Amino acid sequence: MINIMICDDCLEIRNIITNVINDFYKEINFKEFNIVSFDNFHDSIDYVRKNNNEKNIYLLDIDLNEEKNGLILGQEIRELDNYLGEMIFITNYSHMGFKVFQYKLKVLDFIDKNYNFQKQLRESILIATKILSKKENGHAEKKLQIKVGSQIYNVLFKDIYYIETIKSSRKVVLYTSNSRLEFYDTLKNLSSLLDDRFIQIHRTIIVNKNYIENVCKDYNNPYVVLKDGVKCMISKDRLKEVMKNWM
């Protein structure tokens, strides 16, 4: 599934972009996509924070008629998505093209709304879709191999919500969206096998940062809320690190 996020303060432009993309994908019989649109910086960043583990195309205007413009939005998106998504700027300010590339945002295209706008948009969406599709087909997603009883499981990193230890036991429990796997291991060993999308928030808990929905910063009772609504306790001495890695 490819997620397309549009950020432009003009409703008419957002609707035009949405219609062009819908029509284009219909022409090429591409159905695995979802379009969302926002008119401001805050809602856009909130969306990216919750969806940066997905395949994303970002269509950004430069002038958002607020303090933070599209270039700053692009910077913050890159801090969240590790340059994985495809970014396209669409603007009335053709003279800003050079400045966009100065920001080193790994921009796929810079489209002038006043010059062959729809044609350029279709071409850029096609290229972005091909790039993201190749990533999906050519990338071997990392897996964690675990032994549950006599059975061997290979769990995709992206499917792991969190892992916690079992009190008074040498076992841990791994949770995904639809399974609970209990096996013998230690968080220290598992932490060495996992990548940087995971963070240990407590001596007994490791979570996948991509599934963190919210963080309660109450120093006396800090915890994270995952996308499935589960709350996981944070050690007080790890709260600052959690906030730094999640925000």
C-alpha positions as protocol buffer text, in pm:
chain_id: "A"
residue {
  index: 1
  type: MET
  ca { x: 0 y: 0 z: 0 }
}
residue {
  index: 2
  type: ILE
  ca { x: 134 y: 342 z: -99 }
}
residue {
  index: 3
  type: ASN
  ca { x: 23 y: 636 z: 115 }
}
residue {
  index: 4
  type: ILE
  ca { x: 10 y: 976 z: -52 }
}
residue {
  index: 5
  type: MET
  ca { x: 8 y: 1282 z: 172 }
}
residue {
  index: 6
  type: ILE
  ca { x: -80 y: 1623 z: 30 }
}
residue {
  index: 7
  type: CYS
  ca { x: -8 y: 1942 z: 225 }
}
residue {
  index: 8
  type: ASP
  ca { x: -131 y: 2264 z: 65 }
}
residue {
  index: 9
  type: ASP
  ca { x: -323 y: 2550 z: 225 }
}
residue {
  index: 10
  type: CYS
  ca { x: -548 y: 2582 z: -83 }
}
residue {
  index: 11
  type: LEU
  ca { x: -848 y: 2346 z: -86 }
}
residue {
  index: 12
  type: GLU
  ca { x: -891 y: 2382 z: -462 }
}
residue {
  index: 13
  type: ILE
  ca { x: -533 y: 2269 z: -528 }
}
residue {
  index: 14
  type: ARG
  ca { x: -566 y: 1977 z: -288 }
}
residue {
  index: 15
  type: ASN
  ca { x: -879 y: 1862 z: -470 }
}
residue {
  index: 16
  type: ILE
  ca { x: -712 y: 1896 z: -811 }
}
residue {
  index: 17
  type: ILE
  ca { x: -409 y: 1695 z: -699 }
}
residue {
  index: 18
  type: THR
  ca { x: -633 y: 1427 z: -548 }
}
residue {
  index: 19
  type: ASN
  ca { x: -840 y: 1398 z: -866 }
}
residue {
  index: 20
  type: VAL
  ca { x: -534 y: 1383 z: -1092 }
}
residue {
  index: 21
  type: ILE
  ca { x: -383 y: 1102 z: -885 }
}
residue {
  index: 22
  type: ASN
  ca { x: -709 y: 907 z: -864 }
}
residue {
  index: 23
  type: ASP
  ca { x: -761 y: 934 z: -1240 }
}
residue {
  index: 24
  type: PHE
  ca { x: -401 y: 841 z: -1318 }
}
residue {
  index: 25
  type: TYR
  ca { x: -399 y: 533 z: -1096 }
}
residue {
  index: 26
  type: LYS
  ca { x: -730 y: 425 z: -1247 }
}
residue {
  index: 27
  type: GLU
  ca { x: -576 y: 451 z: -1595 }
}
residue {
  index: 28
  type: ILE
  ca { x: -282 y: 226 z: -1503 }
}
residue {
  index: 29
  type: ASN
  ca { x: -502 y: -4 z: -1293 }
}
residue {
  index: 30
  type: PHE
  ca { x: -311 y: 61 z: -971 }
}
residue {
  index: 31
  type: LYS
  ca { x: -531 y: 10 z: -666 }
}
residue {
  index: 32
  type: GLU
  ca { x: -298 y: -20 z: -367 }
}
residue {
  index: 33
  type: PHE
  ca { x: -294 y: 343 z: -257 }
}
residue {
  index: 34
  type: ASN
  ca { x: -445 y: 580 z: -6 }
}
residue {
  index: 35
  type: ILE
  ca { x: -461 y: 961 z: -26 }
}
residue {
  index: 36
  type: VAL
  ca { x: -481 y: 1201 z: 268 }
}
residue {
  index: 37
  type: SER
  ca { x: -462 y: 1580 z: 251 }
}
residue {
  index: 38
  type: PHE
  ca { x: -396 y: 1855 z: 505 }
}
residue {
  index: 39
  type: ASP
  ca { x: -387 y: 2233 z: 497 }
}
residue {
  index: 40
  type: ASN
  ca { x: -134 y: 2287 z: 775 }
}
residue {
  index: 41
  type: PHE
  ca { x: 204 y: 2188 z: 916 }
}
residue {
  index: 42
  type: HIS
  ca { x: 84 y: 2037 z: 1244 }
}
residue {
  index: 43
  type: ASP
  ca { x: -163 y: 1784 z: 1102 }
}
residue {
  index: 44
  type: SER
  ca { x: 86 y: 1680 z: 835 }
}
residue {
  index: 45
  type: ILE
  ca { x: 362 y: 1607 z: 1086 }
}
residue {
  index: 46
  type: ASP
  ca { x: 119 y: 1424 z: 1312 }
}
residue {
  index: 47
  type: TYR
  ca { x: 24 y: 1200 z: 1021 }
}
residue {
  index: 48
  type: VAL
  ca { x: 386 y: 1128 z: 926 }
}
residue {
  index: 49
  type: ARG
  ca { x: 475 y: 1050 z: 1286 }
}
residue {
  index: 50
  type: LYS
  ca { x: 205 y: 782 z: 1292 }
}
residue {
  index: 51
  type: ASN
  ca { x: 273 y: 642 z: 944 }
}
residue {
  index: 52
  type: ASN
  ca { x: 646 y: 670 z: 883 }
}
residue {
  index: 53
  type: ASN
  ca { x: 689 y: 293 z: 863 }
}
residue {
  index: 54
  type: GLU
  ca { x: 481 y: 286 z: 545 }
}
residue {
  index: 55
  type: LYS
  ca { x: 565 y: 357 z: 179 }
}
residue {
  index: 56
  type: ASN
  ca { x: 488 y: 728 z: 145 }
}
residue {
  index: 57
  type: ILE
  ca { x: 473 y: 994 z: -124 }
}
residue {
  index: 58
  type: TYR
  ca { x: 473 y: 1350 z: 12 }
}
residue {
  index: 59
  type: LEU
  ca { x: 331 y: 1631 z: -205 }
}
residue {
  index: 60
  type: LEU
  ca { x: 418 y: 1960 z: -37 }
}
residue {
  index: 61
  type: ASP
  ca { x: 347 y: 2325 z: -106 }
}
residue {
  index: 62
  type: ILE
  ca { x: 618 y: 2570 z: 2 }
}
residue {
  index: 63
  type: ASP
  ca { x: 399 y: 2859 z: 121 }
}
residue {
  index: 64
  type: LEU
  ca { x: 155 y: 2731 z: 385 }
}
residue {
  index: 65
  type: ASN
  ca { x: 55 y: 3078 z: 509 }
}
residue {
  index: 66
  type: GLU
  ca { x: 185 y: 3001 z: 856 }
}
residue {
  index: 67
  type: GLU
  ca { x: 510 y: 3039 z: 1050 }
}
residue {
  index: 68
  type: LYS
  ca { x: 654 y: 2706 z: 934 }
}
residue {
  index: 69
  type: ASN
  ca { x: 670 y: 2663 z: 558 }
}
residue {
  index: 70
  type: GLY
  ca { x: 688 y: 2357 z: 336 }
}
residue {
  index: 71
  type: LEU
  ca { x: 1067 y: 2345 z: 345 }
}
residue {
  index: 72
  type: ILE
  ca { x: 1068 y: 2319 z: 724 }
}
residue {
  index: 73
  type: LEU
  ca { x: 791 y: 2059 z: 694 }
}
residue {
  index: 74
  type: GLY
  ca { x: 1013 y: 1865 z: 455 }
}
residue {
  index: 75
  type: GLN
  ca { x: 1302 y: 1877 z: 704 }
}
residue {
  index: 76
  type: GLU
  ca { x: 1091 y: 1743 z: 987 }
}
residue {
  index: 77
  type: ILE
  ca { x: 945 y: 1471 z: 767 }
}
residue {
  index: 78
  type: ARG
  ca { x: 1298 y: 1355 z: 683 }
}
residue {
  index: 79
  type: GLU
  ca { x: 1387 y: 1341 z: 1052 }
}
residue {
  index: 80
  type: LEU
  ca { x: 1093 y: 1106 z: 1100 }
}
residue {
  index: 81
  type: ASP
  ca { x: 1105 y: 886 z: 789 }
}
residue {
  index: 82
  type: ASN
  ca { x: 1483 y: 847 z: 746 }
}
residue {
  index: 83
  type: TYR
  ca { x: 1457 y: 954 z: 381 }
}
residue {
  index: 84
  type: LEU
  ca { x: 1249 y: 649 z: 287 }
}
residue {
  index: 85
  type: GLY
  ca { x: 951 y: 825 z: 127 }
}
residue {
  index: 86
  type: GLU
  ca { x: 942 y: 1012 z: -204 }
}
residue {
  index: 87
  type: MET
  ca { x: 905 y: 1390 z: -171 }
}
residue {
  index: 88
  type: ILE
  ca { x: 764 y: 1622 z: -439 }
}
residue {
  index: 89
  type: PHE
  ca { x: 723 y: 1999 z: -404 }
}
residue {
  index: 90
  type: ILE
  ca { x: 435 y: 2169 z: -585 }
}
residue {
  index: 91
  type: THR
  ca { x: 438 y: 2548 z: -576 }
}
residue {
  index: 92
  type: ASN
  ca { x: 371 y: 2878 z: -751 }
}
residue {
  index: 93
  type: TYR
  ca { x: 723 y: 2994 z: -670 }
}
residue {
  index: 94
  type: SER
  ca { x: 938 y: 2856 z: -951 }
}
residue {
  index: 95
  type: HIS
  ca { x: 1238 y: 3060 z: -830 }
}
residue {
  index: 96
  type: MET
  ca { x: 1244 y: 2850 z: -512 }
}
residue {
  index: 97
  type: GLY
  ca { x: 1356 y: 2539 z: -699 }
}
residue {
  index: 98
  type: PHE
  ca { x: 1726 y: 2584 z: -622 }
}
residue {
  index: 99
  type: LYS
  ca { x: 1656 y: 2656 z: -255 }
}
residue {
  index: 100
  type: VAL
  ca { x: 1454 y: 2335 z: -225 }
}
residue {
  index: 101
  type: PHE
  ca { x: 1755 y: 2130 z: -329 }
}
residue {
  index: 102
  type: GLN
  ca { x: 1981 y: 2328 z: -95 }
}
residue {
  index: 103
  type: TYR
  ca { x: 1786 y: 2176 z: 194 }
}
residue {
  index: 104
  type: LYS
  ca { x: 1909 y: 1828 z: 90 }
}
residue {
  index: 105
  type: LEU
  ca { x: 1569 y: 1665 z: 137 }
}
residue {
  index: 106
  type: LYS
  ca { x: 1613 y: 1399 z: -134 }
}
residue {
  index: 107
  type: VAL
  ca { x: 1343 y: 1560 z: -346 }
}
residue {
  index: 108
  type: LEU
  ca { x: 1213 y: 1365 z: -645 }
}
residue {
  index: 109
  type: ASP
  ca { x: 1068 y: 1664 z: -830 }
}
residue {
  index: 110
  type: PHE
  ca { x: 984 y: 2034 z: -811 }
}
residue {
  index: 111
  type: ILE
  ca { x: 659 y: 2114 z: -993 }
}
residue {
  index: 112
  type: ASP
  ca { x: 549 y: 2463 z: -1097 }
}
residue {
  index: 113
  type: LYS
  ca { x: 171 y: 2496 z: -1061 }
}
residue {
  index: 114
  type: ASN
  ca { x: 171 y: 2739 z: -1353 }
}
residue {
  index: 115
  type: TYR
  ca { x: 348 y: 2518 z: -1609 }
}
residue {
  index: 116
  type: ASN
  ca { x: 205 y: 2183 z: -1732 }
}
residue {
  index: 117
  type: PHE
  ca { x: 109 y: 2115 z: -1372 }
}
residue {
  index: 118
  type: GLN
  ca { x: -108 y: 1805 z: -1421 }
}
residue {
  index: 119
  type: LYS
  ca { x: 127 y: 1647 z: -1676 }
}
residue {
  index: 120
  type: GLN
  ca { x: 427 y: 1693 z: -1447 }
}
residue {
  index: 121
  type: LEU
  ca { x: 232 y: 1557 z: -1152 }
}
residue {
  index: 122
  type: ARG
  ca { x: 133 y: 1240 z: -1338 }
}
residue {
  index: 123
  type: GLU
  ca { x: 493 y: 1181 z: -1447 }
}
residue {
  index: 124
  type: SER
  ca { x: 628 y: 1229 z: -1096 }
}
residue {
  index: 125
  type: ILE
  ca { x: 364 y: 1006 z: -936 }
}
residue {
  index: 126
  type: LEU
  ca { x: 449 y: 731 z: -1185 }
}
residue {
  index: 127
  type: ILE
  ca { x: 821 y: 750 z: -1103 }
}
residue {
  index: 128
  type: ALA
  ca { x: 758 y: 761 z: -726 }
}
residue {
  index: 129
  type: THR
  ca { x: 525 y: 461 z: -751 }
}
residue {
  index: 130
  type: LYS
  ca { x: 784 y: 261 z: -945 }
}
residue {
  index: 131
  type: ILE
  ca { x: 1056 y: 344 z: -692 }
}
residue {
  index: 132
  type: LEU
  ca { x: 845 y: 243 z: -392 }
}
residue {
  index: 133
  type: SER
  ca { x: 722 y: -73 z: -565 }
}
residue {
  index: 134
  type: LYS
  ca { x: 1080 y: -178 z: -641 }
}
residue {
  index: 135
  type: LYS
  ca { x: 1175 y: -123 z: -278 }
}
residue {
  index: 136
  type: GLU
  ca { x: 894 y: -354 z: -175 }
}
residue {
  index: 137
  type: ASN
  ca { x: 985 y: -624 z: -426 }
}
residue {
  index: 138
  type: GLY
  ca { x: 1360 y: -605 z: -384 }
}
residue {
  index: 139
  type: HIS
  ca { x: 1395 y: -549 z: -12 }
}
residue {
  index: 140
  type: ALA
  ca { x: 1417 y: -848 z: 220 }
}
residue {
  index: 141
  type: GLU
  ca { x: 1250 y: -731 z: 539 }
}
residue {
  index: 142
  type: LYS
  ca { x: 1450 y: -823 z: 847 }
}
residue {
  index: 143
  type: LYS
  ca { x: 1323 y: -1114 z: 1052 }
}
residue {
  index: 144
  type: LEU
  ca { x: 1369 y: -1230 z: 1409 }
}
residue {
  index: 145
  type: GLN
  ca { x: 1400 y: -1606 z: 1440 }
}
residue {
  index: 146
  type: ILE
  ca { x: 1266 y: -1749 z: 1765 }
}
residue {
  index: 147
  type: LYS
  ca { x: 1195 y: -2096 z: 1900 }
}
residue {
  index: 148
  type: VAL
  ca { x: 863 y: -2158 z: 2070 }
}
residue {
  index: 149
  type: GLY
  ca { x: 862 y: -2509 z: 2208 }
}
residue {
  index: 150
  type: SER
  ca { x: 971 y: -2725 z: 1916 }
}
residue {
  index: 151
  type: GLN
  ca { x: 853 y: -2474 z: 1655 }
}
residue {
  index: 152
  type: ILE
  ca { x: 1072 y: -2218 z: 1477 }
}
residue {
  index: 153
  type: TYR
  ca { x: 913 y: -1883 z: 1389 }
}
residue {
  index: 154
  type: ASN
  ca { x: 1052 y: -1608 z: 1167 }
}
residue {
  index: 155
  type: VAL
  ca { x: 880 y: -1285 z: 1271 }
}
residue {
  index: 156
  type: LEU
  ca { x: 917 y: -976 z: 1053 }
}
residue {
  index: 157
  type: PHE
  ca { x: 1065 y: -681 z: 1243 }
}
residue {
  index: 158
  type: LYS
  ca { x: 789 y: -457 z: 1108 }
}
residue {
  index: 159
  type: ASP
  ca { x: 523 y: -683 z: 1263 }
}
residue {
  index: 160
  type: ILE
  ca { x: 664 y: -675 z: 1616 }
}
residue {
  index: 161
  type: TYR
  ca { x: 473 y: -442 z: 1850 }
}
residue {
  index: 162
  type: TYR
  ca { x: 667 y: -502 z: 2169 }
}
residue {
  index: 163
  type: ILE
  ca { x: 852 y: -763 z: 2374 }
}
residue {
  index: 164
  type: GLU
  ca { x: 839 y: -798 z: 2750 }
}
residue {
  index: 165
  type: THR
  ca { x: 987 y: -1029 z: 3011 }
}
residue {
  index: 166
  type: ILE
  ca { x: 775 y: -1259 z: 3225 }
}
residue {
  index: 167
  type: LYS
  ca { x: 818 y: -1208 z: 3598 }
}
residue {
  index: 168
  type: SER
  ca { x: 1001 y: -1485 z: 3785 }
}
residue {
  index: 169
  type: SER
  ca { x: 1081 y: -1659 z: 3459 }
}
residue {
  index: 170
  type: ARG
  ca { x: 1355 y: -1678 z: 3197 }
}
residue {
  index: 171
  type: LYS
  ca { x: 1094 y: -1632 z: 2927 }
}
residue {
  index: 172
  type: VAL
  ca { x: 986 y: -1332 z: 2722 }
}
residue {
  index: 173
  type: VAL
  ca { x: 666 y: -1262 z: 2529 }
}
residue {
  index: 174
  type: LEU
  ca { x: 664 y: -1113 z: 2179 }
}
residue {
  index: 175
  type: TYR
  ca { x: 347 y: -940 z: 2062 }
}
residue {
  index: 176
  type: THR
  ca { x: 232 y: -868 z: 1707 }
}
residue {
  index: 177
  type: SER
  ca { x: -106 y: -738 z: 1593 }
}
residue {
  index: 178
  type: ASN
  ca { x: -251 y: -1089 z: 1596 }
}
residue {
  index: 179
  type: SER
  ca { x: -20 y: -1316 z: 1795 }
}
residue {
  index: 180
  type: ARG
  ca { x: 147 y: -1371 z: 2130 }
}
residue {
  index: 181
  type: LEU
  ca { x: 466 y: -1580 z: 2126 }
}
residue {
  index: 182
  type: GLU
  ca { x: 625 y: -1696 z: 2452 }
}
residue {
  index: 183
  type: PHE
  ca { x: 982 y: -1831 z: 2446 }
}
residue {
  index: 184
  type: TYR
  ca { x: 1311 y: -1851 z: 2635 }
}
residue {
  index: 185
  type: ASP
  ca { x: 1544 y: -1556 z: 2577 }
}
residue {
  index: 186
  type: THR
  ca { x: 1664 y: -1228 z: 2728 }
}
residue {
  index: 187
  type: LEU
  ca { x: 1595 y: -869 z: 2633 }
}
residue {
  index: 188
  type: LYS
  ca { x: 1970 y: -808 z: 2623 }
}
residue {
  index: 189
  type: ASN
  ca { x: 2016 y: -1070 z: 2354 }
}
residue {
  index: 190
  type: LEU
  ca { x: 1706 y: -966 z: 2159 }
}
residue {
  index: 191
  type: SER
  ca { x: 1813 y: -602 z: 2170 }
}
residue {
  index: 192
  type: SER
  ca { x: 2140 y: -697 z: 1999 }
}
residue {
  index: 193
  type: LEU
  ca { x: 1944 y: -867 z: 1718 }
}
residue {
  index: 194
  type: LEU
  ca { x: 1690 y: -590 z: 1656 }
}
residue {
  index: 195
  type: ASP
  ca { x: 1754 y: -266 z: 1465 }
}
residue {
  index: 196
  type: ASP
  ca { x: 1710 y: 103 z: 1546 }
}
residue {
  index: 197
  type: ARG
  ca { x: 1333 y: 102 z: 1504 }
}
residue {
  index: 198
  type: PHE
  ca { x: 1322 y: -60 z: 1851 }
}
residue {
  index: 199
  type: ILE
  ca { x: 1387 y: 104 z: 2185 }
}
residue {
  index: 200
  type: GLN
  ca { x: 1409 y: -39 z: 2536 }
}
residue {
  index: 201
  type: ILE
  ca { x: 1177 y: 176 z: 2746 }
}
residue {
  index: 202
  type: HIS
  ca { x: 1206 y: -28 z: 3066 }
}
residue {
  index: 203
  type: ARG
  ca { x: 1436 y: -302 z: 3190 }
}
residue {
  index: 204
  type: THR
  ca { x: 1151 y: -543 z: 3109 }
}
residue {
  index: 205
  type: ILE
  ca { x: 1013 y: -397 z: 2784 }
}
residue {
  index: 206
  type: ILE
  ca { x: 1130 y: -329 z: 2427 }
}
residue {
  index: 207
  type: VAL
  ca { x: 888 y: -154 z: 2188 }
}
residue {
  index: 208
  type: ASN
  ca { x: 877 y: -82 z: 1817 }
}
residue {
  index: 209
  type: LYS
  ca { x: 893 y: 299 z: 1788 }
}
residue {
  index: 210
  type: ASN
  ca { x: 680 y: 288 z: 1473 }
}
residue {
  index: 211
  type: TYR
  ca { x: 382 y: 168 z: 1677 }
}
residue {
  index: 212
  type: ILE
  ca { x: 402 y: 434 z: 1948 }
}
residue {
  index: 213
  type: GLU
  ca { x: 84 y: 641 z: 1931 }
}
residue {
  index: 214
  type: ASN
  ca { x: 146 y: 866 z: 2231 }
}
residue {
  index: 215
  type: VAL
  ca { x: 371 y: 915 z: 2532 }
}
residue {
  index: 216
  type: CYS
  ca { x: 251 y: 1007 z: 2880 }
}
residue {
  index: 217
  type: LYS
  ca { x: 528 y: 1226 z: 3023 }
}
residue {
  index: 218
  type: ASP
  ca { x: 402 y: 1224 z: 3383 }
}
residue {
  index: 219
  type: TYR
  ca { x: 731 y: 1172 z: 3568 }
}
residue {
  index: 220
  type: ASN
  ca { x: 559 y: 971 z: 3842 }
}
residue {
  index: 221
  type: ASN
  ca { x: 387 y: 737 z: 3596 }
}
residue {
  index: 222
  type: PRO
  ca { x: 534 y: 760 z: 3243 }
}
residue {
  index: 223
  type: TYR
  ca { x: 416 y: 518 z: 2976 }
}
residue {
  index: 224
  type: VAL
  ca { x: 371 y: 479 z: 2600 }
}
residue {
  index: 225
  type: VAL
  ca { x: 44 y: 404 z: 2425 }
}
residue {
  index: 226
  type: LEU
  ca { x: 75 y: 179 z: 2122 }
}
residue {
  index: 227
  type: LYS
  ca { x: -151 y: 188 z: 1817 }
}
residue {
  index: 228
  type: ASP
  ca { x: -358 y: -103 z: 1946 }
}
residue {
  index: 229
  type: GLY
  ca { x: -424 y: 86 z: 2271 }
}
residue {
  index: 230
  type: VAL
  ca { x: -182 y: -114 z: 2486 }
}
residue {
  index: 231
  type: LYS
  ca { x: 3 y: 85 z: 2753 }
}
residue {
  index: 232
  type: CYS
  ca { x: 367 y: 1 z: 2830 }
}
residue {
  index: 233
  type: MET
  ca { x: 546 y: 142 z: 3133 }
}
residue {
  index: 234
  type: ILE
  ca { x: 855 y: 361 z: 3089 }
}
residue {
  index: 235
  type: SER
  ca { x: 1139 y: 369 z: 3342 }
}
residue {
  index: 236
  type: LYS
  ca { x: 1181 y: 721 z: 3478 }
}
residue {
  index: 237
  type: ASP
  ca { x: 1549 y: 721 z: 3382 }
}
residue {
  index: 238
  type: ARG
  ca { x: 1459 y: 631 z: 3022 }
}
residue {
  index: 239
  type: LEU
  ca { x: 1182 y: 888 z: 2968 }
}
residue {
  index: 240
  type: LYS
  ca { x: 1410 y: 1153 z: 2816 }
}
residue {
  index: 241
  type: GLU
  ca { x: 1560 y: 900 z: 2573 }
}
residue {
  index: 242
  type: VAL
  ca { x: 1214 y: 778 z: 2472 }
}
residue {
  index: 243
  type: MET
  ca { x: 1095 y: 1132 z: 2402 }
}
residue {
  index: 244
  type: LYS
  ca { x: 1409 y: 1210 z: 2202 }
}
residue {
  index: 245
  type: ASN
  ca { x: 1370 y: 899 z: 1986 }
}
residue {
  index: 246
  type: TRP
  ca { x: 994 y: 926 z: 1936 }
}
residue {
  index: 247
  type: MET
  ca { x: 946 y: 1296 z: 1867 }
}
